[in-house]
Amino acid sequence: MDRNTVIGFVLIFIIMMAWSWTSMPTPEELEAQRIEQIRQDSLEALREQGIEPSFDEFMEGGTQGQAGASALRAQRDSFDPLRPPTSGAFAPAEDFEPLESRTTVSTPYMEIEFSSVGGGPASIRFLDYETWDEKPVQMVQDTTRSAYNIGFLSQEGQNIETRGLLFEPLFEPRIDRTIGENESVELSYHYRTASGGRIIHTYTVHGFGHEIDFDVQFEGLQTEIFDQAVDVSFATALVPTEKDPTQDGQYSSAYVFAGEELEQFQLTEGGRDQSRINGDIGWVSTRTKFFTQIIKPRTLSEAALLTGEVTGDPKEPLTRHRYQSSIQLDIRDTQSASMELYLGPLRYYDLREFDDHAYDMAEVGYSWMRWFSDPLVRFVIIPYFTFFSGWIGNYGVLIILFGVLIKIVLAPLTLSSFKSMAAMRKLQPEMQALAEKYKENPQKRQQETMKLYQKNKVNPIGGCLPMLLQFPILITLWQFFQSSILIRQESFLWAQDLSAPDYWLSLPFAIPFLGDQLAGFVLLMAGSIVLQTQLSGSMSSAPTSPGMPNMKVMMYIMPFMLLFFFNNFAAGLSLYYLVFNVLSAGQQWLINRGTNKDAAPAVATVSSKKSK
């Protein structure tokens, strides 16, 4: 690089540092943000209980905002909209006075705590997965009552939520259960109403995975439920599990599968919204980055309702993402509802066992590329990692070997591209001579250049086309490695989690779009691009048209830009591209060795022509 280029980079760096320093929030602004977050948390807690506050005094910061937040908490703690009805057909029977109880069911994969409040699972912990701080993954945010809710409207106009009813267990509640891989256990609860009817919840927990069966029966209530329709929902938000809450939140959303199509519901800005889908529903779900819950009905369904709430800017770490999904079922014929539940990882084989389309929620590529990305991920990438992980326990090594395999598969395209670029490089002296000879006649220069290509049987786009054919694979892998649970919490060298950034160097300040830490594999990847650029050298020797930027400078700017782009992505993704670039540089070096001898006479010939 020349002196002007170096000065340019230095000035850019100084400008970024100045921008970072001046854009940092003051202590007063940080305190205001903290108070605002307290207010948002209080408002959110109230909305969970059915309260929609509209108090102007709570919309301001400072001391008034703090007092407002305290008042909101007091109102929240003293108000329970899920309190059982005290009158009407769904009030508890006079002689029905159950006590609150808890029962734990343990399987090889989950530990589920059932509560008589709501008659269902109030806590769902995974034994085969941990959070970033080495705690069992907890799926349920509100553990005071059942996470599953049956909601309906009574003929008297009362909104009944079974999460607010105190059920009675139809089993010995004080005895915990432990089941094996091939076993299952059934727990039933009932609620007796003043009208003489019963609501019965039955959960069947299986020991083979992350699936549960859920059945609801309504006895003697045919005339008490309005329109004979009930809503089934996972009524609590999923708990974030990753160290970076921003990335976890960016994947959080709700889904509905209906009419053989999957529809995602996700808010792109702060606020609250919902979407209703009518018709026969296959299943509904909510998810975080790596985990999901799915409700799949066996009973005739009528509609689905997806609800989302984002408490602030979705890209901010303090923002909370809450999504709920419910499905409306028709019970008029059977007076019962039956469904399958999935609570577990976004793991291909587990989801495929549950439903053929459940893995469609996973990010494997852009929508216009799914025809290519889906088969590649399902039938090549996932089987590779699943099979070879039984032989090689380190996923970093598996990623390196996978990069080698992909490079071998793409070798014909890569070699074709490199050879075409080498052939173009051999013609550079003659192309420069033509550019000099016809610099006043661009049209004539273009005609003579094309004749030169035809004479030497060189395709000017031959170096680009093979690379373009590789892009679908590279883009698919770019999406897959960022969100795959296969590499979650897998370590390699200094990277503790290949599904998260491998921050290696901490900075004393934050750089816009980059942050205050640098990832190790990203730095090495940028270096590998510089190496490959040095070895190719094709662009640097190309003639530069007037008004066009110096392409040599652009080649060195590209790694600098990729550093900003990849720094906060998964370490596994950067490791894969590092391997791919190093292998490409090796291929380029081998091709250069084979073409250098042929390139030398061409330069000598042009020089002799100039001397005449």
C-alpha positions as CSV (number, residue, x, y, z in Angstrom):
1,M,0.0,0.0,0.0
2,D,1.2,3.5,-0.8
3,R,1.5,6.3,1.8
4,N,-1.8,7.9,0.9
5,T,-3.6,4.6,1.5
6,V,-2.0,4.2,4.9
7,I,-2.9,7.8,5.8
8,G,-6.5,7.1,4.7
9,F,-6.8,4.0,7.0
10,V,-5.4,6.0,9.9
11,L,-7.9,8.8,9.4
12,I,-10.8,6.3,9.1
13,F,-9.6,4.7,12.4
14,I,-9.3,8.1,14.1
15,I,-12.8,9.1,13.0
16,M,-14.3,5.9,14.3
17,M,-12.6,6.3,17.6
18,A,-13.9,9.9,17.9
19,W,-17.4,8.8,16.9
20,S,-17.3,6.0,19.5
21,W,-16.1,8.4,22.2
22,T,-18.7,11.1,21.5
23,S,-21.6,8.6,21.1
24,M,-21.0,6.9,24.5
25,P,-23.9,7.5,26.9
26,T,-23.3,9.7,29.9
27,P,-23.8,8.4,33.4
28,E,-27.1,10.4,33.6
29,E,-28.3,8.7,30.3
30,L,-27.3,5.2,31.6
31,E,-29.3,5.9,34.8
32,A,-32.3,7.0,32.8
33,Q,-32.1,3.8,30.7
34,R,-32.0,1.8,33.9
35,I,-35.1,3.5,35.3
36,E,-36.9,3.1,32.0
37,Q,-36.1,-0.7,32.0
38,I,-37.5,-0.9,35.6
39,R,-40.7,0.7,34.3
40,Q,-40.9,-1.6,31.3
41,D,-40.5,-4.6,33.5
42,S,-43.3,-3.5,35.8
43,L,-45.6,-2.7,32.9
44,E,-44.8,-6.1,31.4
45,A,-45.6,-7.9,34.6
46,L,-48.9,-6.2,34.9
47,R,-49.8,-7.1,31.3
48,E,-49.1,-10.7,32.2
49,Q,-51.9,-10.5,34.7
50,G,-54.3,-8.8,32.4
51,I,-53.7,-5.2,33.4
52,E,-53.1,-2.6,30.8
53,P,-51.9,0.5,32.8
54,S,-52.3,4.0,31.4
55,F,-50.8,6.2,34.1
56,D,-49.1,9.3,32.8
57,E,-47.0,9.6,35.9
58,F,-45.3,6.3,35.0
59,M,-44.2,7.5,31.6
60,E,-41.6,9.9,32.9
61,G,-38.1,9.2,34.3
62,G,-36.3,10.4,37.4
63,T,-37.7,10.1,40.9
64,Q,-41.3,10.2,39.7
65,G,-40.6,7.2,37.3
66,Q,-39.0,5.2,40.2
67,A,-42.0,5.9,42.4
68,G,-44.3,4.9,39.5
69,A,-42.4,1.7,39.1
70,S,-42.8,0.9,42.8
71,A,-46.5,1.6,42.6
72,L,-46.9,-0.6,39.6
73,R,-45.2,-3.4,41.5
74,A,-47.5,-3.0,44.4
75,Q,-50.5,-3.0,42.2
76,R,-49.2,-6.1,40.4
77,D,-48.6,-8.0,43.7
78,S,-52.0,-7.2,45.0
79,F,-54.0,-8.1,41.9
80,D,-54.5,-11.6,40.5
81,P,-56.7,-11.7,37.4
82,L,-56.3,-15.5,37.3
83,R,-58.2,-15.8,40.6
84,P,-60.9,-18.5,40.3
85,P,-64.5,-17.3,39.8
86,T,-66.5,-17.1,43.0
87,S,-69.9,-17.3,41.3
88,G,-71.4,-18.7,38.2
89,A,-71.2,-22.2,36.7
90,F,-67.4,-22.4,36.9
91,A,-67.1,-21.4,40.5
92,P,-65.7,-24.4,42.5
93,A,-68.2,-26.8,44.0
94,E,-69.0,-26.2,47.7
95,D,-67.3,-29.4,48.8
96,F,-64.3,-29.0,46.5
97,E,-61.4,-27.6,48.5
98,P,-58.1,-29.0,47.2
99,L,-54.7,-28.0,48.5
100,E,-51.9,-26.7,46.4
101,S,-49.4,-29.4,45.7
102,R,-46.3,-30.1,43.5
103,T,-45.1,-33.4,41.9
104,T,-41.9,-33.9,40.0
105,V,-41.5,-36.3,37.1
106,S,-37.9,-37.1,36.0
107,T,-36.9,-38.7,32.7
108,P,-33.4,-39.2,31.1
109,Y,-34.0,-35.8,29.3
110,M,-36.3,-33.6,31.5
111,E,-37.3,-32.8,35.0
112,I,-40.9,-31.6,35.0
113,E,-42.6,-30.2,38.1
114,F,-46.4,-30.3,38.0
115,S,-48.5,-28.0,40.0
116,S,-52.1,-28.3,41.1
117,V,-52.5,-24.5,40.3
118,G,-53.6,-24.8,36.7
119,G,-53.2,-28.6,36.8
120,G,-50.1,-28.9,34.7
121,P,-46.3,-28.3,34.3
122,A,-45.1,-25.3,36.2
123,S,-41.4,-26.0,35.7
124,I,-39.7,-27.8,32.8
125,R,-35.9,-28.2,33.1
126,F,-33.7,-30.1,30.6
127,L,-31.1,-32.5,31.9
128,D,-29.3,-32.8,28.5
129,Y,-28.8,-29.1,27.9
130,E,-27.4,-26.2,30.0
131,T,-27.5,-22.4,29.8
132,W,-24.3,-20.5,29.2
133,D,-23.6,-20.3,32.9
134,E,-23.9,-24.1,33.3
135,K,-27.4,-24.2,34.8
136,P,-30.2,-26.6,33.5
137,V,-32.2,-25.0,30.8
138,Q,-35.6,-23.8,32.2
139,M,-38.3,-23.4,29.6
140,V,-41.0,-21.8,31.8
141,Q,-40.7,-18.1,32.8
142,D,-43.6,-18.1,35.2
143,T,-43.2,-21.1,37.5
144,T,-46.0,-20.2,40.0
145,R,-48.6,-22.2,38.0
146,S,-49.1,-24.4,34.9
147,A,-47.4,-23.1,31.8
148,Y,-50.3,-24.6,29.7
149,N,-53.7,-22.9,29.8
150,I,-57.1,-23.7,28.5
151,G,-59.1,-20.6,28.0
152,F,-62.8,-20.2,27.0
153,L,-65.8,-18.0,27.5
154,S,-68.7,-19.2,29.7
155,Q,-72.3,-18.8,28.7
156,E,-72.5,-16.2,31.5
157,G,-69.8,-14.1,29.8
158,Q,-67.0,-15.0,32.2
159,N,-63.5,-15.5,30.8
160,I,-62.2,-18.7,32.3
161,E,-58.5,-19.5,32.4
162,T,-57.6,-22.9,33.8
163,R,-54.2,-21.5,34.9
164,G,-56.2,-19.6,37.6
165,L,-58.1,-22.7,38.9
166,L,-56.9,-24.9,41.7
167,F,-57.1,-28.5,40.6
168,E,-57.1,-31.6,42.6
169,P,-54.6,-34.4,41.6
170,L,-56.1,-37.8,40.9
171,F,-52.9,-39.5,42.1
172,E,-50.8,-39.4,45.2
173,P,-49.3,-35.9,44.9
174,R,-46.5,-36.2,47.4
175,I,-44.6,-39.0,45.5
176,D,-42.2,-38.0,42.8
177,R,-41.8,-40.2,39.7
178,T,-38.7,-41.3,37.8
179,I,-39.0,-43.1,34.6
180,G,-36.6,-44.7,32.1
181,E,-36.1,-44.4,28.4
182,N,-38.9,-46.9,27.4
183,E,-41.3,-45.9,30.2
184,S,-44.1,-43.4,30.6
185,V,-46.2,-42.0,33.4
186,E,-49.7,-40.5,33.4
187,L,-50.8,-37.7,35.8
188,S,-54.4,-36.5,35.9
189,Y,-56.0,-33.5,37.7
190,H,-59.6,-32.5,37.9
191,Y,-61.6,-29.4,38.8
192,R,-65.2,-29.7,40.0
193,T,-67.6,-26.8,39.2
194,A,-70.6,-25.5,41.0
195,S,-72.8,-26.6,38.1
196,G,-71.8,-30.2,38.7
197,G,-69.3,-30.5,35.8
198,R,-65.7,-31.4,35.7
199,I,-62.5,-30.3,33.8
200,I,-59.9,-33.1,33.7
201,H,-56.3,-32.5,32.6
202,T,-54.3,-35.6,31.8
203,Y,-50.5,-35.4,31.0
204,T,-48.6,-38.4,29.7
205,V,-44.8,-38.0,30.0
206,H,-42.6,-40.2,27.9
207,G,-39.1,-41.2,28.8
208,F,-37.7,-41.3,25.2
209,G,-37.3,-37.6,24.5
210,H,-38.9,-34.2,24.8
211,E,-42.5,-35.1,24.0
212,I,-45.7,-35.0,26.2
213,D,-49.3,-35.9,25.5
214,F,-52.0,-33.6,26.9
215,D,-55.7,-34.5,27.0
216,V,-58.6,-32.4,28.4
217,Q,-62.1,-33.6,29.1
218,F,-65.2,-31.6,29.9
219,E,-67.8,-33.6,31.8
220,G,-71.3,-32.2,32.2
221,L,-70.3,-28.8,30.7
222,Q,-72.0,-29.1,27.2
223,T,-74.3,-26.1,27.9
224,E,-71.8,-24.0,29.9
225,I,-69.1,-23.2,27.4
226,F,-69.9,-20.5,24.8
227,D,-69.7,-21.7,21.2
228,Q,-68.1,-25.0,22.3
229,A,-64.6,-23.6,21.5
230,V,-61.5,-23.5,23.7
231,D,-58.1,-22.0,23.3
232,V,-55.0,-24.0,24.2
233,S,-51.8,-22.0,24.8
234,F,-48.3,-22.1,26.3
235,A,-49.1,-19.1,28.4
236,T,-45.6,-18.1,29.5
237,A,-42.7,-16.7,27.5
238,L,-39.7,-18.9,26.9
239,V,-36.6,-18.2,29.0
240,P,-33.5,-16.9,27.2
241,T,-30.6,-19.3,27.5
242,E,-27.6,-17.7,25.9
243,K,-24.9,-15.3,27.2
244,D,-25.8,-12.7,24.5
245,P,-29.5,-11.8,25.0
246,T,-29.5,-9.7,21.9
247,Q,-28.8,-12.6,19.5
248,D,-31.2,-14.9,21.5
249,G,-33.9,-12.2,21.2
250,Q,-33.3,-11.7,17.4
251,Y,-34.3,-15.4,16.9
252,S,-37.3,-15.3,19.3
253,S,-40.6,-15.5,17.4
254,A,-43.9,-17.4,17.1
255,Y,-44.9,-19.7,14.3
256,V,-48.0,-21.4,12.9
257,F,-48.1,-24.2,10.4
258,A,-51.4,-24.2,8.4
259,G,-52.3,-25.1,4.9
260,E,-48.9,-26.8,4.3
261,E,-47.2,-23.5,4.9
262,L,-45.2,-22.1,7.8
263,E,-45.8,-18.5,8.9
264,Q,-43.4,-16.7,11.2
265,F,-44.6,-13.9,13.5
266,Q,-41.8,-11.6,14.7
267,L,-41.8,-7.9,15.7
268,T,-39.1,-5.8,14.1
269,E,-39.5,-2.9,16.5
270,G,-40.7,-2.3,20.1
271,G,-44.3,-2.6,20.9
272,R,-47.1,-5.2,21.1
273,D,-49.0,-6.9,18.2
274,Q,-50.8,-10.1,17.3
275,S,-51.8,-12.1,14.3
276,R,-54.8,-14.4,13.9
277,I,-54.9,-17.2,11.3
278,N,-58.2,-19.0,10.6
279,G,-58.7,-22.5,9.3
280,D,-57.3,-25.9,10.1
281,I,-54.1,-25.5,12.1
282,G,-51.3,-28.1,11.9
283,W,-49.4,-26.7,15.0
284,V,-48.3,-23.5,16.7
285,S,-45.0,-22.8,18.5
286,T,-42.7,-20.2,20.0
287,R,-38.9,-20.4,20.0
288,T,-35.7,-18.8,21.1
289,K,-32.4,-19.2,19.3
290,F,-31.9,-22.9,20.2
291,F,-35.1,-24.1,21.9
292,T,-38.8,-24.3,21.1
293,Q,-42.2,-25.4,22.4
294,I,-44.8,-26.8,20.0
295,I,-48.5,-27.5,20.4
296,K,-49.8,-30.0,17.8
297,P,-53.6,-30.8,18.1
298,R,-55.3,-34.1,17.4
299,T,-58.7,-32.4,17.8
300,L,-60.3,-30.4,15.1
301,S,-58.8,-26.8,15.1
302,E,-60.4,-23.6,14.0
303,A,-57.8,-20.8,14.3
304,A,-54.5,-19.8,15.8
305,L,-53.5,-16.6,17.6
306,L,-49.9,-15.4,17.7
307,T,-48.9,-12.6,20.1
308,G,-45.7,-10.7,20.5
309,E,-44.3,-8.0,22.7
310,V,-40.9,-6.3,22.5
311,T,-40.1,-3.9,25.3
312,G,-37.7,-1.7,23.3
313,D,-35.2,-1.7,20.4
314,P,-34.9,-5.4,19.4
315,K,-31.1,-4.8,19.0
316,E,-30.6,-3.7,22.5
317,P,-29.4,-6.3,25.2
318,L,-31.9,-5.1,27.8
319,T,-34.9,-5.5,25.5
320,R,-37.2,-8.4,26.4
321,H,-38.9,-10.5,23.7
322,R,-42.1,-12.2,24.7
323,Y,-44.0,-14.4,22.3
324,Q,-47.1,-16.6,22.9
325,S,-49.0,-18.9,20.6
326,S,-52.5,-20.4,21.1
327,I,-54.7,-22.7,19.1
328,Q,-58.5,-22.7,19.1
329,L,-60.1,-26.2,19.2
330,D,-63.7,-27.3,18.5
331,I,-65.0,-29.6,21.3
332,R,-68.7,-29.7,20.4
333,D,-68.7,-33.4,19.2
334,T,-66.4,-35.0,21.8
335,Q,-66.3,-32.6,24.7
336,S,-62.6,-33.2,24.8
337,A,-59.4,-31.9,23.4
338,S,-56.2,-33.9,22.7
339,M,-52.8,-32.7,21.6
340,E,-49.1,-33.5,21.4
341,L,-46.6,-31.2,23.0
342,Y,-42.9,-30.8,22.2
343,L,-40.5,-28.9,24.6
344,G,-36.9,-29.2,23.6
345,P,-34.0,-28.2,21.3
346,L,-34.3,-27.2,17.7
347,R,-32.5,-30.5,16.8
348,Y,-33.3,-32.0,13.4
349,Y,-33.9,-35.6,14.3
350,D,-36.0,-34.8,17.4
351,L,-38.2,-32.4,15.5
352,R,-38.5,-34.7,12.5
353,E,-39.8,-37.5,14.8
354,F,-42.4,-35.1,16.2
355,D,-43.5,-33.5,12.8
356,D,-42.2,-33.6,9.3
357,H,-42.3,-29.8,9.0
358,A,-41.2,-28.8,12.5
359,Y,-37.6,-28.3,11.5
360,D,-38.8,-25.6,9.0
361,M,-38.4,-23.2,11.9
362,A,-34.6,-23.6,11.8
363,E,-32.6,-21.0,9.9
364,V,-31.0,-22.8,7.0
365,G,-31.0,-20.2,4.3
366,Y,-33.0,-17.4,2.8
367,S,-36.5,-18.2,1.7
368,W,-35.7,-18.0,-2.0
369,M,-32.9,-20.5,-1.5
370,R,-34.7,-23.1,0.7
371,W,-35.1,-25.5,-2.3
372,F,-31.4,-25.8,-2.2
373,S,-30.5,-25.2,1.4
374,D,-33.0,-27.6,3.0
375,P,-31.8,-30.8,1.2
376,L,-28.1,-29.7,1.8
377,V,-28.7,-29.2,5.5
378,R,-31.0,-32.2,6.1
379,F,-29.2,-34.8,4.0
380,V,-25.6,-33.7,3.9
381,I,-24.5,-31.3,6.7
382,I,-26.5,-32.7,9.7
383,P,-25.8,-36.4,8.8
384,Y,-22.1,-35.6,8.5
385,F,-21.8,-34.0,11.9
386,T,-24.1,-36.6,13.5
387,F,-22.2,-39.6,12.2
388,F,-18.6,-38.4,12.6
389,S,-19.3,-36.9,16.1
390,G,-19.4,-40.5,17.2
391,W,-15.8,-41.0,16.1
392,I,-14.4,-37.5,16.6
393,G,-15.6,-35.7,19.7
394,N,-14.3,-32.2,19.0
395,Y,-16.6,-30.2,16.8
396,G,-13.8,-27.7,15.9
397,V,-12.0,-30.6,14.3
398,L,-15.2,-31.7,12.6
399,I,-15.7,-28.2,11.1
400,I,-12.1,-28.2,9.8
401,L,-12.6,-31.7,8.2
402,F,-15.9,-30.5,6.8
403,G,-14.2,-27.5,5.2
404,V,-11.7,-29.8,3.6
405,L,-14.5,-32.1,2.2
406,I,-16.4,-29.1,0.8
407,K,-13.2,-27.8,-0.8
408,I,-12.6,-31.2,-2.4
409,V,-16.2,-31.3,-3.7
410,L,-15.9,-27.8,-5.1
411,A,-12.3,-28.4,-6.4
412,P,-13.4,-28.7,-10.1
413,L,-15.2,-25.3,-9.9
414,T,-12.4,-23.7,-7.9
415,L,-9.6,-25.0,-10.2
416,S,-11.6,-23.8,-13.3
417,S,-11.9,-20.4,-11.7
418,F,-8.2,-20.1,-10.7
419,K,-7.0,-21.4,-14.2
420,S,-9.2,-18.8,-15.9
421,M,-7.8,-16.1,-13.6
422,A,-4.3,-17.3,-14.4
423,A,-5.0,-17.2,-18.1
424,M,-6.3,-13.7,-17.8
425,R,-3.2,-12.7,-15.8
426,K,-1.0,-14.0,-18.6
427,L,-2.8,-11.7,-21.0
428,Q,-2.4,-8.6,-18.8
429,P,0.7,-7.3,-20.6
430,E,-1.1,-7.4,-24.0
431,M,-4.2,-5.9,-22.5
432,Q,-2.2,-3.1,-21.0
433,A,-0.6,-2.5,-24.4
434,L,-4.1,-2.4,-26.0
435,A,-5.3,0.0,-23.3
436,E,-2.4,2.3,-24.0
437,K,-2.7,2.1,-27.8
438,Y,-6.5,2.7,-27.9
439,K,-6.9,5.0,-24.9
440,E,-8.6,7.6,-27.0
441,N,-10.9,5.0,-28.6
442,P,-12.7,2.9,-25.9
443,Q,-14.9,1.1,-28.5
444,K,-11.9,0.0,-30.6
445,R,-10.1,-1.1,-27.4
446,Q,-13.0,-3.2,-26.4
447,Q,-13.2,-4.9,-29.9
448,E,-9.5,-5.6,-29.9
449,T,-9.7,-7.0,-26.3
450,M,-12.4,-9.4,-27.3
451,K,-10.4,-10.6,-30.3
452,L,-7.5,-11.2,-27.9
453,Y,-9.8,-13.3,-25.7
454,Q,-11.0,-15.3,-28.7
455,K,-7.5,-15.9,-30.0
456,N,-6.3,-17.2,-26.7
457,K,-9.6,-19.1,-25.9
458,V,-10.0,-17.2,-22.7
459,N,-13.5,-16.5,-21.2
460,P,-13.4,-13.2,-19.3
461,I,-16.1,-14.3,-16.9
462,G,-14.6,-17.8,-16.5
463,G,-13.0,-16.8,-13.2
464,C,-16.3,-15.4,-11.8
465,L,-18.9,-17.9,-12.9
466,P,-17.5,-21.0,-11.0
467,M,-17.3,-18.8,-7.9
468,L,-20.9,-17.8,-8.3
469,L,-22.0,-21.4,-8.5
470,Q,-20.4,-21.9,-5.1
471,F,-22.4,-19.1,-3.4
472,P,-25.5,-21.2,-2.6
473,I,-23.4,-23.6,-0.6
474,L,-21.5,-20.8,1.1
475,I,-24.7,-18.8,2.0
476,T,-26.3,-22.0,3.3
477,L,-23.4,-22.7,5.6
478,W,-23.3,-19.0,6.6
479,Q,-26.9,-19.3,7.9
480,F,-26.5,-22.8,9.4
481,F,-23.4,-22.3,11.5
482,Q,-24.9,-19.2,13.1
483,S,-27.9,-20.9,14.6
484,S,-27.2,-24.7,14.7
485,I,-27.6,-26.3,18.1
486,L,-25.1,-29.0,16.9
487,I,-22.2,-26.7,17.8
488,R,-23.8,-25.0,20.8
489,Q,-21.4,-25.0,23.8
490,E,-18.8,-27.0,21.9
491,S,-15.3,-25.7,22.5
492,F,-12.2,-25.5,20.3
493,L,-8.9,-24.0,21.2
494,W,-9.7,-20.6,22.9
495,A,-13.3,-20.6,21.7
496,Q,-15.5,-21.9,24.6
497,D,-18.7,-22.0,22.5
498,L,-18.6,-22.4,18.7
499,S,-22.1,-21.1,18.4
500,A,-21.1,-17.7,20.0
501,P,-18.3,-15.2,19.1
502,D,-14.8,-16.3,20.2
503,Y,-13.8,-12.9,21.7
504,W,-10.0,-13.0,22.1
505,L,-8.9,-9.4,22.5
506,S,-10.7,-6.8,24.7
507,L,-10.4,-3.1,23.7
508,P,-10.5,-0.2,26.2
509,F,-13.2,1.4,24.1
510,A,-16.1,0.4,21.9
511,I,-15.9,0.8,18.1
512,P,-19.2,1.4,16.3
513,F,-20.6,-1.7,14.5
514,L,-17.7,-3.8,16.0
515,G,-17.9,-3.5,19.8
516,D,-15.2,-3.5,22.4
517,Q,-13.9,-7.0,21.7
518,L,-12.2,-8.7,18.7
519,A,-12.9,-12.4,17.8
520,G,-9.8,-14.6,17.3
521,F,-11.0,-16.7,14.3
522,V,-12.3,-13.5,12.6
523,L,-8.8,-11.9,12.8
524,L,-7.2,-15.1,11.4
525,M,-9.9,-15.2,8.6
526,A,-9.1,-11.6,7.6
527,G,-5.5,-12.5,7.5
528,S,-6.2,-15.5,5.3
529,I,-8.1,-13.3,2.9
530,V,-5.0,-11.0,2.7
531,L,-2.8,-14.0,2.0
532,Q,-5.1,-15.3,-0.7
533,T,-5.3,-11.8,-2.3
534,Q,-1.5,-11.6,-2.4
535,L,-1.3,-15.0,-4.1
536,S,-3.9,-14.3,-6.7
537,G,-2.5,-10.9,-7.7
538,S,-4.8,-10.8,-10.7
539,M,-6.7,-7.7,-9.8
540,S,-3.6,-5.7,-8.8
541,S,-2.1,-6.1,-12.3
542,A,-5.3,-5.3,-14.2
543,P,-5.4,-2.0,-16.0
544,T,-7.4,0.6,-14.2
545,S,-9.8,2.7,-16.2
546,P,-9.9,6.5,-15.6
547,G,-12.3,7.3,-12.8
548,M,-12.2,3.7,-11.4
549,P,-11.0,3.1,-7.9
550,N,-7.6,1.5,-7.3
551,M,-8.5,-2.2,-7.2
552,K,-5.4,-3.1,-5.3
553,V,-6.5,-0.8,-2.4
554,M,-10.0,-2.3,-2.6
555,M,-8.5,-5.8,-2.1
556,Y,-7.0,-4.7,1.2
557,I,-10.1,-2.9,2.4
558,M,-12.2,-6.0,1.9
559,P,-10.7,-8.0,4.9
560,F,-11.0,-4.9,7.0
561,M,-14.8,-4.7,6.2
562,L,-15.2,-8.4,6.8
563,L,-13.7,-8.0,10.3
564,F,-16.6,-5.6,11.1
565,F,-19.1,-8.0,9.5
566,F,-18.1,-11.3,11.1
567,N,-16.8,-10.1,14.5
568,N,-20.0,-10.8,16.4
569,F,-21.0,-14.0,14.5
570,A,-20.6,-17.6,15.7
571,A,-17.0,-18.8,16.1
572,G,-17.8,-22.0,14.1
573,L,-18.8,-19.9,11.1
574,S,-15.5,-17.9,11.2
575,L,-13.5,-21.1,11.7
576,Y,-15.1,-22.7,8.6
577,Y,-14.4,-19.7,6.4
578,L,-10.8,-19.6,7.8
579,V,-10.3,-23.2,6.7
580,F,-11.9,-22.5,3.4
581,N,-9.8,-19.5,2.7
582,V,-6.5,-21.2,3.7
583,L,-7.3,-24.1,1.4
584,S,-8.1,-21.7,-1.4
585,A,-4.8,-19.9,-0.8
586,G,-3.0,-23.3,-1.0
587,Q,-4.8,-24.1,-4.3
588,Q,-3.8,-20.7,-5.7
589,W,-0.2,-21.2,-4.7
590,L,0.0,-24.5,-6.5
591,I,-1.6,-23.0,-9.6
592,N,0.8,-20.1,-9.5
593,R,3.7,-22.5,-9.5
594,G,2.5,-24.2,-12.6
595,T,1.8,-21.0,-14.5
596,N,4.7,-18.7,-13.6
597,K,7.0,-20.3,-16.2
598,D,4.5,-19.6,-19.0
599,A,3.9,-16.1,-17.8
600,A,7.5,-15.0,-18.0
601,P,8.0,-15.2,-21.8
602,A,4.8,-13.2,-22.4
603,V,6.2,-10.3,-20.4
604,A,9.5,-10.5,-22.4
605,T,7.7,-10.5,-25.7
606,V,5.8,-7.4,-24.9
607,S,9.0,-5.6,-23.7
608,S,10.8,-6.5,-27.0
609,K,7.9,-5.0,-29.0
610,K,8.1,-1.7,-27.0
611,S,11.8,-1.4,-27.8
612,K,11.3,-1.4,-31.5
